[in-house]
Amino acid sequence: MYFIWKGEAEVSPSIENSHAGPTIPFLKPGDYFGRATMGPVKENHRVDVVAKSEVICLLLPHEKANLISPASTWSLARERDGVPGVEKVLQLETLEVDLYRATSYPGYPASGHVFGGQLLGQALAAASKSVDPLLLVHSLHSYFLRTGDLNEPIIYQVDRVRDGHRFATRQIKAIQKGHTIFFMMASFQRPEEGLTHQEPMPSAPNPEELMTGEELQESYKTDPRIPIAYRNKLLRRKVVPRFIDSRPCNPDDRVRPTAMEPRAKIWFRARGQLSDDQALQRCVAAYASDLGFLPVAVRPHRDAVGYATRSLSLDHAMWFHKPFRADDWLLYVIESPCANNARGLVLGKMFTRNGELVVSTAQEGVIRVVDKSKVTERSKL
């Protein structure tokens, strides 16, 4: 199989073989022609392509054909040593074409409900397995319909809504106990050149200067403002490993809540080294995008309600602008422009360390104030 790296070529209209590649008459950088076959080559394959300018191609030999098979996406991950935890969570068991099964990490989160980021990442992983590997997700829109059960497997059903040369669309349902608990529409695009601009990255301290989420939790165990009896409870609490290294630039004071602006900056990256697959990098970003997102909408009200709130994500949208690595530091800049009618809206932007805006996010969720006398001590931290 040949991938156009530079230049343009014309496809002969006489081609009848449906496996010859794209059916459009002109090939540009990112397009391909020919066929790569897994297993022994049994016949020659002819493609009539005429260069319209100087053309440079990248060649994929038959013995490497598995690299572009959608079914092979992360399929070898279980065989590698030191697979990052988040990559394991995103691995799916294939039941049949476009039907997958996934499980949750035991004990996370403590609520017993499936983490919203897990649904986002796993659903996107299922969709990514069904498209041409040269197409990457550029946007997704999703709805959380029911709370998921950590102890039950999740079935992901993919519907191939549309397959075009430049774009493809997928509908994904997450199902538990016969009910759809989550719904996503995802659109994929073949990379192409066009106009470009972005807003500048805001200033932020370096992630190395900040405490990790685990270190912040550990600090409460010795915080003199917390009664000794409760600190002892914290010492006995089981520590659940976190797959994302998250470091807030301006963390909340969870002991003495104070009102803050509805804004936050969080550095994050996946723990461990991920494979180079850009589809995986985007699934990991989807997983991480729900961490600390909706709580930003409560920040202006902490002095009045503290942590006596119950929140639930309603929907979630993402737009992917440029390639990036989710195992390298990304700055998540979050703001909440509005909260009303028991709902809060949050918007986010992810920047690479060198200032590139790579992802934008949006979410709305239900936020309800509860009776403080009925809130257990556990919910304060």
SULGIBEL-V68120 format. One record per pair of residues at least 4 apart in sequence whose C-alpha atoms are under 8 Angstrom apart, sorted by sequence separation. I is the first residue (numbers start at 0). J is the second residue. If there is no record, write none. Layout:
i->{I/I}
j->{J/J}
This chain:
i->{3/10/26/36/50/59/60/64/67/68/70/71/75/82/83/84/85/86/93/94/95/103/107/108/113/114/115/116/117/118/119/120/121/122/123/124/125/126/128/130/162/163/174/175/204/205/210/211/212/213/214/215/216/217/218/223/225/226/227/228/229/230/231/232/252/269/275/276/277/278/279/280/281/282/283/284/285/286/288/289/291/293/294/297/300/301/304/325/338/339/350/351/369/370/374/375/376/14/26/59/66/77/82/93/94/106/108/113/127/162/174/175/204/210/225/251/252/274/275/300/301/338/350/351/369/65/76/93/94/107/108/161/162/173/174/219/251/273/337/338/350/351/92/93/107/160/161/172/173/174/273/337/349/350/91/92/127/160/161/172/173/335/336/337/348/349/350/21/91/92/127/159/160/172/173/221/335/336/348/349/21/34/76/77/91/103/159/160/172/220/335/336/348/349/20/21/33/76/90/158/159/171/172/219/220/334/335/348/12/20/33/89/157/158/170/171/333/334/347/348/10/11/19/20/33/88/157/158/170/171/220/333/334/346/347/10/19/20/32/88/103/157/170/171/220/249/269/333/346/347/9/10/18/19/88/156/157/169/170/248/249/332/333/346/9/10/18/74/88/155/156/168/169/247/248/331/332/345/346/8/9/73/155/156/168/169/247/248/293/331/332/344/345/7/8/154/155/156/168/247/248/330/331/344/345/7/8/154/155/167/168/246/247/293/330/331/344/7/101/153/154/166/167/245/246/267/329/330/343/344/6/7/40/153/154/166/167/245/246/329/330/342/343/5/6/119/153/166/245/329/330/342/343/3/5/38/152/165/166/244/245/328/329/342/343/3/4/35/37/38/151/165/243/244/328/341/342/3/4/35/36/37/164/243/244/341/2/3/35/36/37/99/243/244/341/2/3/19/37/148/242/243/2/3/36/37/89/97/115/129/147/242/323/2/35/88/225/1/2/91/125/129/224/0/1/89/90/125/126/134/0/1/14/89/97/125/134/212/263/285/0/14/88/91/113/122/134/147/211/212/262/0/13/90/91/112/113/145/146/211/212/261/323/0/89/112/113/144/145/211/212/261/321/322/11/112/113/144/145/210/211/261/262/320/321/10/11/111/112/130/143/144/209/210/261/320/321/10/11/111/143/144/209/260/261/281/295/296/319/320/9/10/111/142/143/209/259/260/295/296/319/320/8/9/141/142/206/258/259/295/318/319/8/9/141/142/258/259/284/292/296/317/318/8/9/107/141/258/259/283/296/317/318/7/8/106/126/140/141/257/258/280/317/6/7/8/105/126/139/140/204/243/257/258/280/281/316/317/6/7/104/105/126/139/140/203/256/257/258/277/280/315/316/6/7/8/103/125/139/256/277/280/297/315/316/6/7/102/103/138/139/277/296/315/5/6/103/137/138/257/296/314/315/5/6/102/103/122/136/137/138/256/296/313/314/4/5/102/122/136/137/256/293/295/312/313/314/3/4/5/101/102/122/136/137/293/312/313/3/4/100/101/135/136/273/293/312/313/3/4/100/101/134/135/253/273/292/311/312/2/3/100/101/134/135/272/310/311/1/2/99/100/118/134/135/271/292/310/311/1/2/72/98/99/133/134/269/270/309/310/1/2/71/98/99/130/133/268/269/309/310/0/1/69/70/97/98/268/269/308/309/0/69/70/97/98/126/268/308/309/0/69/97/206/268/308/309/0/69/97/122/203/267/268/307/308/69/123/266/267/307/69/118/266/267/307/67/68/266/267/304/307/67/265/266/264/265/264/265/304/307/264/263/264/293/262/263/292/293/262/263/293/262/288/306/307/261/262/306/261/261/29/206/254/253/254/253/107/106/23/135/136/21/135/136/229/200/127/124/200/124/199/200/200/85/199/84/85/124/197/198/83/123/197/29/29/121/29/120/123/28/119/120/120/216/120/119/120/119/118/116/117/143/144/116/143/115/116/142/143/116/142/116/141/142/115/116/140/141/140/141/140/139/140/138/139/138/139/138/137/138/137/136/137/85/85/83/84/83/84/86/83/82/83/81/82/83/82/86/89/86/115/85/72/73}
j->{7/14/30/40/54/63/64/68/71/72/74/75/79/86/87/88/89/90/97/98/99/107/111/112/117/118/119/120/121/122/123/124/125/126/127/128/129/130/132/134/166/167/178/179/208/209/214/215/216/217/218/219/220/221/222/227/229/230/231/232/233/234/235/236/256/273/279/280/281/282/283/284/285/286/287/288/289/290/292/293/295/297/298/301/304/305/308/329/342/343/354/355/373/374/378/379/380/19/31/64/71/82/87/98/99/111/113/118/132/167/179/180/209/215/230/256/257/279/280/305/306/343/355/356/374/71/82/99/100/113/114/167/168/179/180/225/257/279/343/344/356/357/99/100/114/167/168/179/180/181/280/344/356/357/99/100/135/168/169/180/181/343/344/345/356/357/358/30/100/101/136/168/169/181/182/230/344/345/357/358/31/44/86/87/101/113/169/170/182/230/345/346/358/359/31/32/44/87/101/169/170/182/183/230/231/345/346/359/24/32/45/101/169/170/182/183/345/346/359/360/23/24/32/33/46/101/170/171/183/184/233/346/347/359/360/24/33/34/46/102/117/171/184/185/234/263/283/347/360/361/24/25/33/34/103/171/172/184/185/263/264/347/348/361/25/26/34/90/104/171/172/184/185/263/264/347/348/361/362/25/26/90/172/173/185/186/264/265/310/348/349/361/362/25/26/172/173/174/186/265/266/348/349/362/363/26/27/173/174/186/187/265/266/312/349/350/363/27/121/173/174/186/187/265/266/287/349/350/363/364/27/28/61/174/175/187/188/266/267/350/351/363/364/27/28/141/175/188/267/351/352/364/365/26/28/61/175/188/189/267/268/351/352/365/366/27/28/59/61/62/175/189/267/268/352/365/366/28/29/60/61/62/189/268/269/366/28/29/61/62/63/125/269/270/367/29/30/46/64/175/269/270/30/31/64/65/117/125/143/157/175/270/351/31/64/117/254/31/32/121/155/159/254/31/32/120/121/156/157/165/32/33/46/121/129/157/166/244/295/317/33/47/121/124/146/155/167/180/244/245/295/34/47/124/125/146/147/179/180/245/246/295/357/35/124/147/148/179/180/246/247/296/356/357/47/148/149/180/181/246/247/297/298/356/357/47/48/148/149/167/180/181/246/247/298/357/358/48/49/149/181/182/247/298/299/319/333/334/357/358/48/49/150/181/182/248/298/299/334/335/358/359/48/49/181/182/246/298/299/335/358/359/49/50/182/183/299/300/325/333/337/358/359/50/51/149/183/300/301/325/338/359/360/50/51/149/169/183/184/300/301/323/360/50/51/52/149/170/183/184/248/287/301/302/324/325/360/361/51/52/149/150/171/184/185/248/301/302/303/322/325/360/361/52/53/54/149/171/185/302/323/326/343/361/362/53/54/149/150/185/186/324/343/362/53/54/151/185/186/305/344/362/363/54/55/151/152/171/185/186/187/305/345/362/363/54/55/152/172/186/187/306/343/345/362/363/364/54/55/56/152/153/173/187/188/344/363/364/55/56/152/153/187/188/325/345/364/365/56/57/153/154/187/188/306/326/345/364/365/56/57/154/155/188/189/326/364/365/56/57/154/155/173/189/190/326/347/365/366/57/58/128/154/155/189/190/325/326/365/366/58/59/128/155/156/187/190/325/326/366/367/58/59/127/128/155/156/326/327/366/367/59/128/129/156/157/185/327/367/368/60/129/157/266/328/368/369/61/130/158/183/264/328/329/368/369/131/185/328/329/369/132/181/329/330/370/131/132/330/331/368/371/132/330/331/330/331/331/332/371/374/332/332/333/362/332/333/362/363/333/334/364/334/360/378/379/334/335/379/335/336/133/328/379/379/380/380/239/239/164/277/278/164/278/281/376/350/278/278/354/279/354/355/356/242/356/242/243/282/355/356/242/282/356/189/190/282/191/282/285/191/282/283/284/380/285/285/286/286/286/285/286/312/313/286/313/286/287/313/314/288/314/289/314/315/289/290/314/315/315/316/316/316/317/316/317/317/318/318/318/319/319/319/320/269/270/269/270/270/271/273/271/271/272/271/272/273/273/279/282/283/312/283/276/279}
